[in-house]
Amino acid sequence: MLYNELEGGHRQKSATHKIPEELGRLAELEVLMLGGNLFTGSLPVSLGNCSKLTVLDVGENELSGDLPRALEGLAKRLAKLKQLNLNANAFTGRVSASLGNFSELTVLNVSRNKLNGTLPTELGTLGDLQVLDLSRNKLHGSLPPELGNLTGLQSLRLSGNQLTGVLLRSLGKCSDLEVLDVSVNNLARRIPPELGNLSLLSEFYLNNNSLVGNVPSPLGLLEYLEIFYLNDNHLTGSIPDLSRQHNLLSLQLCRNDLSGSIPVSLFSNSSNLEYVYLDSNSLEGEIPQEVYALQHLRILSLGQNRLIGAIPSSLQECQKLMLLDVGRNNLSGPLPLFDTTLPELVVLKLSHNSFEGEIPSWVWRLSKLQMLDISANNFQGKLPSTFSNLLGFKLEVTNDTASPPLQDGPDLAMPETTYLPAVRATDKDREADFPYIMEVMALMDLSRNQLSGGIPSDIGSLNKIRSLNLSRNVFTGGISSNLSFMTSLESLDLSYNKLSGGIFQNITEMHNLQIVRLSENNMSGLIPSSTRLFEYDHLFPGNEGLCGPPSKNSCISSATTPTSSQVPVPEPSVTVVAPLDSGFSIEDWLSLREFSIGFAIGYTLVLITLFVSHRFRFGLFKLSGFITPVKGEHRSTPYGAFHHPT
C-alpha cells in the first residue's frame, strides 16, 4: 500500500479510537492522511517503520502526549518525510530540536496545540522548508535569528503565542515569503525596514504587539500585498504612501497613534479595497472625496480621530458598504442628501460630532440597518411618522443574505468571506465593544440632539431593538403604548425631554426590559407596579405629577385601571394628593373606599332579592330566628305554616 486516506467525515466511525500500531507494518506506505477524525492517544512510534513515508497528516484529532518524545522516535527513521501536519491536537512539551533531522521537510504545521518553551535554532537548518506554522501555542522567548536562513520559506505563521524581543531584520532575506504572521505576541521596538524587501508578500500580520515608531515607507512598495494588519500597536507618524498597492483588500491600522491626513492615494489607487480600519488614531484633515473610487468597499471605520469637514457626498457610490463609523471626530455640517440609499449598510455611527440639520430621508430607508448611533450632535427636526423601511430592526423579516460573522486576524479568508468587526456602542448603561453585529442585536441611539415633536407610535414596530435611547432631546407628547410591542427591548431611555402624560400600564409585561429611564420630563399619573423596572432615580427629578411607589406622592384613582390586553392602553385618571400626616396611608384610604363601595353594592342586592324572592326571604328569616314552624301542623305549602316567636 502506497497511499492511505481516512481524512474528515469519519469522526463518528473513529470516535475514541487510537491510531493502530499495525500501520507500522506498511513498509511501502508513502502517504498517510488521518486528519479530521477523533483519534486519541499518542502518535504511534511504530510509524517510524514506514521509512518511505513522505506525507504524515494527523491534524484535527484529539491526540496528546509529549511531542518531543514522539518526534525523536520518528525523526531518524523518516528521512524522506516532506509534510508533517500535527495541527489542532493536544500535544504538549517543547518544539523538539529533533525536527532538524527531517532534512527534506517542506511543510511543518504544529499549530493549535499546547506547546511551550522557546523556538529551537535547529529550525534554521530545514533548508527546503516552505511552510512553517507554530501559531496558537504557548511559545515564549525571542525569534531565533536562524529563521532568516529559510530563504525558500513561503509562509511563516507564529501568531497567538507569547513571543518577545524584536522582529528579525534577517527575515528580509526570505524573498519567497508570501505570508508573514507574527500577530498577537509581545514583540517590541520598531518594524525593520528590511521587510520591505519581501516583494512577493501578500498577507502581512503584525497586529496586537507592542511595536513602536513609524510605519517604514518601504512597506508601501509591496505591490502584491492584499492584507496589511498593523493594528493594536503603538505606532506613530503618518500613514505611508500606499499608492503602489493596487491589490490591497484589507487595511487595518487602527488603535495606534498615527497622525497626519488620510492619503488621497489610498482611495484613488486601491480600487479593490473592501475593508479600511483607521479608527482610534490621531488622524486629521478631511475625508477624501476620492472615496467614491472604492466600489467594493464594505467597511469604512474612521471613528475616534480628529477629522474635520463633512461626510463626502461621493460616499453614496459605495453601494456595498456595510459599516460606516465616523463617530468621535470633529465633523460638522448637514449630512449629505444622497440620491440613493446604501442598501447593504448594517451599522451607521455618527456620534459625538457637530452634525446639524434634519436627519435626511435616506437614513430611514436603510433596510438592513441594525445599529444607528447619531448621538451627541446637533440634529434637529422631527422623526418620521413611519419606520416601515427599517426592516433590519424588525424580527418579522429575516435576512438570508447577511454575511456570517467571522473572527478578526489571520484566519480571515479574503475576499470570498466578509465579516463585521467589533463595534463600540452603549447598551444598558455601559459602553463596550461588541465583537460583531449578531442577528439578535439591534441598537438605536438618537440621544443628545435637538430632535423635537412626538415620538411616533410606529416606533413600536421596531421589535428587534435591544436598546433605545432618545434622551436629552426636546420630544413632546405622551409615550405611546405601542412601545409594548418592542418585545426585544432591554433598555429604554427617554429622560431629559418634555414628555407628558402617563406611563402605559402594560410596560410591566415587557419581560426583557431591564432599564427604564424617564427622569426630567413632565409626566404624571400612576406609576405601574414594578419593583423590577422603576427606580426612584430613574423617574425623578422631574415628573412631579407621577404618583405611587417608588415616588413620595400618593394618588387616588377615579377610573378603573386598564388591563394589559387593552391596546392602546388609556391612561388612568388620577388625583394627586399630599402625603398624609396622620399615619393613615393612601393604601388604607383605598382599601376603606373599596370596602365601602363593596358593602353598599352587596347590601342593595340583598334588599332587592328579599323584595322579589319569597323563597329567599323565608330562608333568611328562618336562619335568623325570626320565624319558626308550628308544631304538628301539616305543611300545606312548600314552606309549611309559620308563626313569629313570642
C-alpha positions as CSV (number, residue, x, y, z in Angstrom):
1,M,0.0,0.0,0.0
2,L,1.4,3.4,-1.1
3,Y,-1.5,5.7,-0.1
4,N,-4.0,5.7,2.8
5,E,-6.5,8.4,3.4
6,L,-9.1,8.5,6.2
7,E,-9.4,12.2,6.3
8,G,-12.6,14.1,7.5
9,G,-16.1,12.8,7.5
10,H,-15.2,9.8,9.7
11,R,-15.5,11.5,13.1
12,Q,-18.1,9.0,14.3
13,K,-16.5,5.9,13.0
14,S,-13.2,6.5,14.6
15,A,-14.5,8.0,17.8
16,T,-12.4,7.3,20.9
17,H,-10.1,5.0,18.8
18,K,-6.3,5.2,18.8
19,I,-4.2,5.1,15.7
20,P,-3.4,1.4,15.2
21,E,0.2,0.4,15.8
22,E,-0.3,-2.1,13.0
23,L,0.1,0.8,10.5
24,G,3.8,0.5,11.1
25,R,3.8,-2.8,9.2
26,L,3.1,-0.9,5.9
27,A,6.7,-0.6,4.9
28,E,5.9,0.7,1.4
29,L,3.5,3.4,2.7
30,E,4.2,6.9,1.3
31,V,1.2,8.9,2.2
32,L,-0.8,8.6,5.5
33,M,-3.7,11.1,6.0
34,L,-5.8,10.7,9.1
35,G,-6.8,14.3,9.7
36,G,-10.2,15.5,10.8
37,N,-11.2,12.5,12.9
38,L,-11.4,11.8,16.6
39,F,-8.3,9.7,17.2
40,T,-7.0,9.8,20.7
41,G,-3.8,8.7,22.4
42,S,-0.3,9.4,21.3
43,L,1.4,9.2,18.0
44,P,2.5,5.6,17.4
45,V,6.2,5.1,17.4
46,S,5.7,2.2,15.0
47,L,5.1,4.7,12.2
48,G,8.9,5.0,12.2
49,N,9.0,1.7,10.3
50,C,7.3,3.4,7.3
51,S,10.6,4.6,6.1
52,K,9.2,5.7,2.7
53,L,6.6,8.0,4.2
54,T,6.6,11.4,2.6
55,V,3.3,12.8,4.0
56,L,2.0,12.3,7.5
57,D,-1.2,14.2,8.4
58,V,-2.9,13.5,11.7
59,G,-4.2,17.1,12.2
60,E,-7.5,17.9,13.8
61,N,-7.8,14.9,16.0
62,E,-7.6,14.6,19.8
63,L,-4.1,13.2,20.0
64,S,-2.0,14.1,23.1
65,G,1.2,13.3,24.8
66,D,4.7,14.7,24.9
67,L,5.6,15.7,21.3
68,P,9.4,15.8,21.6
69,R,9.4,12.1,22.7
70,A,7.2,11.1,19.8
71,L,9.2,13.0,17.2
72,E,12.6,11.7,18.5
73,G,11.4,8.2,17.7
74,L,10.4,9.2,14.1
75,A,13.0,11.8,13.1
76,K,15.9,9.5,12.5
77,R,13.9,6.9,10.5
78,L,11.6,9.1,8.4
79,A,14.3,10.7,6.4
80,K,12.1,11.2,3.4
81,L,9.2,12.9,5.1
82,K,8.3,16.1,3.3
83,Q,5.0,17.1,5.0
84,L,4.2,16.8,8.7
85,N,0.8,18.1,9.9
86,L,0.1,17.7,13.6
87,N,-2.2,20.8,14.0
88,A,-5.3,21.1,16.2
89,N,-4.5,18.4,18.7
90,A,-3.4,18.5,22.3
91,F,0.3,17.8,22.1
92,T,2.4,19.2,24.9
93,G,6.1,19.8,25.6
94,R,8.6,21.9,23.7
95,V,9.2,22.2,20.0
96,S,11.7,19.4,19.6
97,A,15.2,20.1,18.3
98,S,14.9,16.8,16.6
99,L,12.8,18.4,14.0
100,G,16.1,19.5,12.4
101,N,16.6,15.8,11.4
102,F,13.7,16.0,8.9
103,S,16.1,17.4,6.4
104,E,13.7,17.2,3.4
105,L,10.7,18.7,5.2
106,T,8.8,21.3,3.2
107,V,5.7,21.7,5.4
108,L,5.6,21.7,9.2
109,N,2.3,22.5,10.9
110,V,2.1,22.1,14.6
111,S,-0.4,24.9,15.2
112,R,-3.2,24.9,17.8
113,N,-1.6,22.6,20.3
114,K,-0.3,23.2,23.9
115,L,3.4,23.5,23.1
116,N,5.6,25.7,25.3
117,G,9.2,26.7,25.6
118,T,11.3,28.6,23.0
119,L,11.8,28.1,19.3
120,P,14.9,25.8,18.7
121,T,17.6,27.2,16.5
122,E,17.6,23.8,14.6
123,L,14.6,25.1,12.7
124,G,17.0,27.2,10.7
125,T,18.6,24.0,9.2
126,L,15.5,23.0,7.3
127,G,16.6,24.5,4.1
128,D,13.7,23.1,2.0
129,L,11.0,24.3,4.3
130,Q,8.3,26.3,2.6
131,V,5.5,26.4,5.2
132,L,6.2,26.8,9.0
133,D,3.1,27.1,11.2
134,L,3.5,27.1,15.0
135,S,0.7,29.5,15.7
136,R,-1.7,29.4,18.7
137,N,0.6,27.6,21.2
138,K,2.3,28.9,24.4
139,L,5.7,29.6,23.0
140,H,7.8,32.3,24.5
141,G,11.2,33.9,24.1
142,S,12.6,35.6,21.1
143,L,12.7,34.7,17.5
144,P,15.9,32.8,16.6
145,P,18.0,34.6,14.0
146,E,18.4,31.3,12.2
147,L,14.9,31.7,10.8
148,G,16.5,34.1,8.3
149,N,18.3,31.1,6.8
150,L,15.0,29.7,5.5
151,T,15.2,31.5,2.2
152,G,12.7,29.2,0.5
153,L,10.1,29.9,3.1
154,Q,6.7,31.0,1.6
155,S,4.5,31.1,4.7
156,L,5.6,31.8,8.3
157,R,2.9,31.8,11.0
158,L,3.8,32.3,14.6
159,S,0.7,34.2,15.8
160,G,-1.1,33.7,19.1
161,N,2.0,32.9,21.3
162,Q,3.9,34.9,23.9
163,L,7.0,35.7,21.9
164,T,9.1,38.7,22.9
165,G,12.0,40.6,21.6
166,V,12.3,42.2,18.2
167,L,11.1,41.4,14.8
168,L,14.1,40.0,12.9
169,R,15.8,42.0,10.2
170,S,17.1,38.7,8.8
171,L,13.5,37.8,7.7
172,G,14.0,40.3,4.9
173,K,16.2,37.7,3.2
174,C,13.3,35.3,2.9
175,S,12.5,36.7,-0.5
176,D,9.9,34.0,-1.4
177,L,7.8,34.8,1.6
178,E,4.1,35.4,0.8
179,V,2.5,35.2,4.3
180,L,4.1,36.6,7.4
181,D,2.1,36.4,10.5
182,V,3.6,37.2,13.9
183,S,0.4,38.8,15.3
184,V,-0.9,38.6,18.9
185,N,2.5,38.3,20.6
186,N,4.6,40.7,22.7
187,L,7.1,41.8,20.1
188,A,8.5,45.3,20.7
189,R,10.6,48.0,19.2
190,R,10.5,49.1,15.6
191,I,9.4,47.4,12.4
192,P,12.6,46.7,10.4
193,P,12.5,48.4,7.0
194,E,14.2,45.3,5.6
195,L,10.8,43.7,5.5
196,G,10.1,46.0,2.5
197,N,12.4,43.6,0.5
198,L,9.7,40.9,0.7
199,S,8.4,41.7,-2.7
200,L,6.1,38.7,-3.0
201,L,4.3,39.3,0.3
202,S,0.5,39.2,0.0
203,E,-0.5,38.8,3.7
204,F,1.2,40.8,6.4
205,Y,0.1,40.5,10.1
206,L,2.0,42.4,12.8
207,N,-1.1,43.4,14.7
208,N,-1.6,43.1,18.5
209,N,2.0,43.5,19.6
210,S,3.9,46.4,21.2
211,L,5.7,47.8,18.2
212,V,6.6,51.5,18.2
213,G,7.9,54.1,15.8
214,N,6.9,54.9,12.2
215,V,5.5,52.6,9.6
216,P,8.6,52.1,7.3
217,S,8.0,53.7,3.9
218,P,9.4,50.6,2.1
219,L,6.3,48.7,3.2
220,G,4.4,50.9,0.8
221,L,6.3,49.3,-2.1
222,L,4.8,45.8,-1.5
223,E,2.7,45.8,-4.6
224,Y,1.3,42.3,-4.2
225,L,0.0,43.0,-0.7
226,E,-3.6,42.1,-0.1
227,I,-3.9,42.1,3.7
228,F,-2.0,44.6,5.7
229,Y,-2.6,44.5,9.5
230,L,-0.6,46.7,11.9
231,N,-3.4,47.5,14.3
232,D,-3.2,47.5,18.1
233,N,0.4,48.6,18.5
234,H,2.0,51.9,19.5
235,L,2.9,53.2,16.0
236,T,3.3,56.9,15.4
237,G,3.9,59.1,12.4
238,S,1.8,59.3,9.2
239,I,0.3,56.6,7.0
240,P,2.9,55.8,4.3
241,D,2.2,56.2,0.6
242,L,0.4,53.0,-0.4
243,S,-0.3,54.1,-4.0
244,R,1.5,51.0,-5.4
245,Q,-0.6,48.5,-3.5
246,H,-3.2,48.1,-6.2
247,N,-4.2,44.6,-4.9
248,L,-4.9,45.7,-1.3
249,L,-8.1,44.3,0.0
250,S,-8.0,44.9,3.8
251,L,-6.1,47.6,5.6
252,Q,-6.0,47.7,9.5
253,L,-4.0,50.5,11.1
254,C,-6.5,51.1,13.9
255,R,-5.7,51.6,17.6
256,N,-2.3,53.2,17.2
257,D,-1.2,56.8,17.5
258,L,-0.9,57.7,13.8
259,S,-1.2,61.3,12.8
260,G,-1.4,63.4,9.6
261,S,-4.1,63.2,7.0
262,I,-5.6,60.2,5.1
263,P,-3.6,59.8,1.9
264,V,-5.8,60.5,-1.1
265,S,-3.8,57.8,-3.0
266,L,-5.2,55.2,-0.5
267,F,-8.6,55.7,-2.1
268,S,-7.8,56.6,-5.6
269,N,-5.2,53.9,-6.4
270,S,-6.5,51.0,-4.3
271,S,-9.8,50.3,-6.0
272,N,-10.0,46.8,-4.7
273,L,-10.2,47.8,-1.1
274,E,-13.0,46.2,0.9
275,Y,-12.0,46.9,4.5
276,V,-10.5,50.1,5.8
277,Y,-9.9,50.4,9.6
278,L,-8.2,53.7,10.6
279,D,-10.1,54.3,13.8
280,S,-8.6,55.2,17.2
281,N,-5.7,57.2,16.0
282,S,-5.0,61.0,15.8
283,L,-5.6,61.5,12.1
284,E,-6.6,65.0,10.9
285,G,-8.0,66.7,7.8
286,E,-11.0,65.8,5.8
287,I,-12.3,62.5,4.5
288,P,-11.1,62.4,0.8
289,Q,-13.8,62.8,-1.8
290,E,-12.0,60.1,-3.7
291,V,-13.7,57.5,-1.5
292,Y,-16.1,57.1,-4.5
293,A,-13.4,55.0,-6.2
294,L,-13.8,52.2,-3.7
295,Q,-16.6,50.5,-5.4
296,H,-16.0,47.3,-3.4
297,L,-15.8,49.0,0.0
298,R,-17.6,47.1,2.8
299,I,-16.2,48.6,6.0
300,L,-15.0,52.2,6.5
301,S,-14.1,52.7,10.1
302,L,-12.7,56.2,10.8
303,G,-14.0,56.8,14.3
304,Q,-12.1,58.4,17.2
305,N,-9.8,60.6,15.2
306,R,-9.6,64.4,14.7
307,L,-11.2,64.5,11.3
308,I,-12.9,67.7,10.2
309,G,-15.3,68.8,7.5
310,A,-18.4,66.9,6.2
311,I,-19.1,63.4,5.0
312,P,-18.3,63.5,1.3
313,S,-21.4,63.1,-0.9
314,S,-19.4,60.8,-3.2
315,L,-19.8,58.1,-0.5
316,Q,-23.1,57.2,-2.0
317,E,-21.2,55.5,-4.8
318,C,-20.1,52.8,-2.3
319,Q,-23.1,50.7,-2.7
320,K,-21.6,47.6,-1.0
321,L,-20.9,49.5,2.3
322,M,-21.9,47.5,5.4
323,L,-20.4,49.6,8.2
324,L,-19.7,53.4,8.3
325,D,-18.2,54.6,11.5
326,V,-17.1,58.3,11.7
327,G,-18.0,58.8,15.4
328,R,-16.0,60.8,17.8
329,N,-14.4,63.2,15.4
330,N,-14.8,66.9,14.7
331,L,-17.0,66.6,11.6
332,S,-19.7,69.1,11.1
333,G,-22.5,70.4,8.7
334,P,-25.6,68.6,7.5
335,L,-25.5,65.0,6.3
336,P,-25.2,64.7,2.5
337,L,-28.5,64.4,0.6
338,F,-27.8,61.1,-1.2
339,D,-29.8,60.5,-4.4
340,T,-29.9,56.8,-3.4
341,T,-29.6,54.8,-0.2
342,L,-26.9,52.4,0.9
343,P,-28.7,49.1,0.5
344,E,-26.2,46.9,2.4
345,L,-25.5,49.2,5.4
346,V,-25.8,47.5,8.7
347,V,-24.0,49.9,11.1
348,L,-24.1,53.7,10.9
349,K,-22.2,55.5,13.7
350,L,-22.1,59.3,13.5
351,S,-22.0,60.0,17.3
352,H,-20.0,62.8,19.1
353,N,-19.5,65.2,16.2
354,S,-21.2,68.5,15.3
355,F,-23.5,67.4,12.6
356,E,-26.6,69.6,12.2
357,G,-29.9,70.0,10.3
358,E,-32.5,67.3,9.8
359,I,-31.8,63.6,9.5
360,P,-32.1,63.0,5.8
361,S,-34.7,60.6,4.5
362,W,-32.2,58.1,3.1
363,V,-31.3,57.2,6.7
364,W,-34.8,55.9,7.3
365,R,-34.7,53.8,4.1
366,L,-31.7,51.7,5.2
367,S,-33.4,48.3,5.1
368,K,-30.6,46.3,6.6
369,L,-29.6,48.7,9.3
370,Q,-29.2,47.1,12.8
371,M,-27.2,49.8,14.6
372,L,-27.9,53.5,14.3
373,D,-25.9,55.9,16.6
374,I,-26.2,59.6,15.9
375,S,-25.9,60.7,19.5
376,A,-24.2,63.9,20.7
377,N,-24.7,66.0,17.6
378,N,-27.0,69.0,16.8
379,F,-29.6,67.2,14.7
380,Q,-33.0,68.9,14.6
381,G,-36.5,68.3,13.3
382,K,-39.0,65.5,13.8
383,L,-38.8,61.8,13.4
384,P,-40.7,60.2,10.5
385,S,-44.2,59.0,11.2
386,T,-43.4,55.5,10.0
387,F,-40.4,53.2,10.1
388,S,-41.6,50.8,7.5
389,N,-38.3,50.6,5.6
390,L,-36.1,49.8,8.6
391,L,-36.5,46.0,8.1
392,G,-33.3,45.2,9.9
393,F,-34.9,46.5,13.2
394,K,-37.8,44.1,12.8
395,L,-38.0,40.5,13.9
396,E,-40.5,39.5,11.3
397,V,-38.0,40.0,8.5
398,T,-35.1,37.6,8.2
399,N,-32.1,38.4,6.1
400,D,-30.9,35.2,4.4
401,T,-28.2,37.1,2.5
402,A,-26.5,38.6,5.5
403,S,-22.8,37.7,5.7
404,P,-21.9,35.4,8.6
405,P,-19.6,37.0,11.2
406,L,-16.0,35.8,11.4
407,Q,-13.2,36.4,13.7
408,D,-10.5,39.1,13.2
409,G,-7.0,38.1,12.3
410,P,-5.0,35.7,10.2
411,D,-7.8,33.2,9.8
412,L,-9.7,35.7,7.7
413,A,-10.3,34.3,4.2
414,M,-10.2,37.2,1.7
415,P,-12.0,38.2,-0.4
416,E,-14.6,35.4,-0.5
417,T,-15.7,35.8,3.1
418,T,-16.9,39.0,4.6
419,Y,-17.3,39.9,8.2
420,L,-18.2,42.8,10.5
421,P,-15.7,43.9,13.1
422,A,-16.0,44.8,16.7
423,V,-18.4,47.8,17.2
424,R,-18.3,50.1,20.2
425,A,-21.7,51.0,21.4
426,T,-23.7,51.9,24.5
427,D,-26.0,49.2,25.7
428,K,-27.8,49.1,29.1
429,D,-25.7,51.9,30.6
430,R,-22.4,50.5,29.6
431,E,-20.1,51.3,26.6
432,A,-18.4,48.2,25.3
433,D,-17.1,46.6,22.2
434,F,-19.5,44.1,20.6
435,P,-17.5,41.5,18.7
436,Y,-19.8,41.7,15.7
437,I,-23.3,42.6,14.7
438,M,-25.3,39.5,15.5
439,E,-28.7,38.6,14.1
440,V,-30.3,39.1,17.5
441,M,-28.8,42.5,18.2
442,A,-30.2,45.9,17.2
443,L,-29.4,49.3,18.8
444,M,-30.7,52.8,18.2
445,D,-29.2,55.9,19.9
446,L,-30.6,59.3,18.9
447,S,-29.7,60.9,22.3
448,R,-28.1,64.3,22.9
449,N,-29.5,66.2,19.9
450,Q,-32.3,68.7,19.4
451,L,-34.9,66.4,17.9
452,S,-38.5,67.6,18.6
453,G,-42.1,66.6,18.1
454,G,-43.8,63.5,19.3
455,I,-42.3,60.0,19.5
456,P,-44.1,58.2,16.6
457,S,-46.2,55.3,17.7
458,D,-44.8,53.3,14.8
459,I,-41.5,53.0,16.6
460,G,-43.2,50.1,18.4
461,S,-42.9,48.1,15.1
462,L,-39.1,48.0,15.6
463,N,-39.4,44.9,17.7
464,K,-35.8,43.7,17.3
465,I,-34.2,46.7,19.1
466,R,-32.5,45.8,22.3
467,S,-31.5,49.3,23.4
468,L,-33.5,52.5,22.5
469,N,-32.0,55.9,23.7
470,L,-33.9,59.0,22.8
471,S,-32.8,61.0,25.9
472,R,-31.7,64.7,26.0
473,N,-33.8,65.9,23.1
474,V,-37.0,68.1,23.2
475,F,-39.6,65.4,22.4
476,T,-43.1,66.3,23.5
477,G,-46.4,64.5,23.9
478,G,-47.0,61.2,25.5
479,I,-45.4,57.8,25.4
480,S,-47.4,55.5,23.1
481,S,-48.4,52.2,24.5
482,N,-47.3,50.7,21.1
483,L,-43.8,50.6,22.7
484,S,-45.1,47.4,24.4
485,F,-44.7,45.7,21.0
486,M,-40.9,46.1,21.3
487,T,-40.5,42.6,22.8
488,S,-36.7,42.5,22.5
489,L,-36.2,45.8,24.3
490,E,-33.9,45.6,27.3
491,S,-33.0,49.3,27.8
492,L,-35.3,52.3,27.3
493,D,-34.0,55.9,28.0
494,L,-36.5,58.8,27.4
495,S,-35.1,61.0,30.1
496,Y,-34.4,64.8,29.7
497,N,-37.2,65.6,27.2
498,K,-40.6,67.4,27.6
499,L,-42.8,64.3,27.6
500,S,-46.1,64.4,29.3
501,G,-49.0,62.1,30.2
502,G,-48.7,58.8,31.9
503,I,-46.7,55.5,31.7
504,F,-48.6,52.8,29.9
505,Q,-49.6,50.1,32.3
506,N,-48.6,47.1,30.3
507,I,-44.9,48.2,30.3
508,T,-44.6,45.7,33.2
509,E,-45.3,42.9,30.8
510,M,-42.2,43.6,28.6
511,H,-40.3,40.8,30.1
512,N,-36.9,41.5,28.5
513,L,-37.0,45.2,29.7
514,Q,-34.4,45.8,32.4
515,I,-33.7,49.5,32.5
516,V,-36.3,52.4,32.1
517,R,-35.2,56.0,32.4
518,L,-37.8,58.7,32.3
519,S,-36.5,61.4,34.6
520,E,-36.6,65.2,33.8
521,N,-39.9,65.1,31.9
522,N,-43.4,66.4,32.7
523,M,-45.1,63.1,33.2
524,S,-48.0,62.4,35.6
525,G,-50.3,59.6,36.7
526,L,-50.0,56.3,38.4
527,I,-46.6,54.5,38.2
528,P,-47.2,50.9,37.1
529,S,-46.4,48.5,39.8
530,S,-43.0,47.0,39.2
531,T,-40.0,46.9,41.5
532,R,-38.0,45.4,38.7
533,L,-38.3,48.4,36.3
534,F,-38.9,51.6,38.2
535,E,-36.2,53.0,40.5
536,Y,-36.6,56.4,42.1
537,D,-33.5,57.9,40.4
538,H,-34.8,56.8,37.0
539,L,-38.1,58.6,37.4
540,F,-37.1,61.8,39.3
541,P,-36.2,64.7,39.4
542,G,-38.9,66.0,37.1
543,N,-42.2,64.2,36.6
544,E,-43.6,65.7,39.8
545,G,-47.1,64.5,38.7
546,L,-46.2,60.8,39.0
547,C,-47.6,59.1,42.0
548,G,-47.5,55.7,43.7
549,P,-44.4,53.8,44.6
550,P,-41.5,54.5,44.4
551,S,-42.5,58.2,44.4
552,K,-43.4,60.1,47.6
553,N,-46.6,61.2,46.0
554,S,-49.9,59.5,46.7
555,C,-52.7,59.2,44.2
556,I,-56.4,58.2,44.2
557,S,-57.7,56.6,41.1
558,S,-61.0,57.8,39.7
559,A,-61.2,55.3,36.9
560,T,-60.8,51.6,36.6
561,T,-57.2,50.6,36.0
562,P,-57.0,49.3,32.4
563,T,-56.0,45.8,31.7
564,S,-52.8,44.8,29.9
565,S,-54.8,43.4,27.0
566,Q,-56.1,46.8,26.0
567,V,-54.0,48.3,23.2
568,P,-53.6,51.2,23.0
569,V,-53.8,51.5,26.8
570,P,-55.7,54.5,28.1
571,E,-54.0,56.3,31.0
572,P,-55.9,56.2,34.3
573,S,-57.4,59.4,35.6
574,V,-55.9,60.2,38.9
575,T,-55.9,62.9,41.6
576,V,-52.7,63.7,43.3
577,V,-52.8,64.5,47.0
578,A,-50.2,65.4,49.5
579,P,-48.8,62.7,51.7
580,L,-51.0,62.2,54.9
581,D,-49.5,63.1,58.2
582,S,-52.0,61.1,60.3
583,G,-50.2,57.8,59.6
584,F,-53.3,56.6,57.6
585,S,-51.6,55.8,54.3
586,I,-53.1,56.1,50.8
587,E,-53.3,52.3,50.6
588,D,-55.5,52.4,53.8
589,W,-57.8,55.0,52.2
590,L,-58.1,53.0,49.0
591,S,-58.9,49.8,51.0
592,L,-61.6,51.7,53.0
593,R,-63.1,53.1,49.9
594,E,-63.2,49.8,48.1
595,F,-64.7,48.1,51.2
596,S,-67.4,50.8,51.5
597,I,-68.4,50.5,47.8
598,G,-68.5,46.7,48.0
599,F,-70.6,46.8,51.2
600,A,-73.1,49.2,49.6
601,I,-73.5,47.2,46.5
602,G,-73.9,43.9,48.4
603,Y,-76.4,45.4,50.8
604,T,-78.5,46.8,47.9
605,L,-78.5,43.4,46.2
606,V,-79.8,41.7,49.4
607,L,-82.7,44.1,49.8
608,I,-83.7,43.7,46.2
609,T,-83.6,39.9,46.5
610,L,-85.7,39.9,49.7
611,F,-88.3,42.0,48.0
612,V,-88.5,39.9,44.8
613,S,-87.9,36.3,46.1
614,H,-90.3,34.8,48.6
615,R,-88.2,31.6,48.9
616,F,-85.0,33.6,49.7
617,R,-86.9,35.8,52.2
618,F,-88.2,32.8,54.1
619,G,-84.8,31.1,54.2
620,L,-83.1,34.2,55.5
621,F,-85.7,34.9,58.2
622,K,-85.7,31.2,59.3
623,L,-81.9,31.3,59.6
624,S,-82.1,34.5,61.6
625,G,-84.7,33.0,64.1
626,F,-87.4,35.5,63.3
627,I,-89.9,32.7,62.3
628,T,-90.3,29.1,63.5
629,P,-92.6,26.3,62.2
630,V,-95.9,25.5,64.1
631,K,-95.6,22.1,65.8
632,G,-97.7,19.3,64.5
633,E,-99.2,21.4,61.7
634,H,-99.1,19.9,58.2
635,R,-97.2,21.8,55.5
636,S,-99.9,22.8,53.1
637,T,-97.5,25.0,51.2
638,P,-93.9,24.3,50.1
639,Y,-92.8,26.3,53.1
640,G,-95.3,24.9,55.7
641,A,-97.1,27.1,58.3
642,F,-95.0,29.6,60.3
643,H,-95.6,32.0,63.1
644,H,-93.5,34.6,64.7
645,P,-91.9,33.6,68.0
646,T,-93.5,35.2,71.1
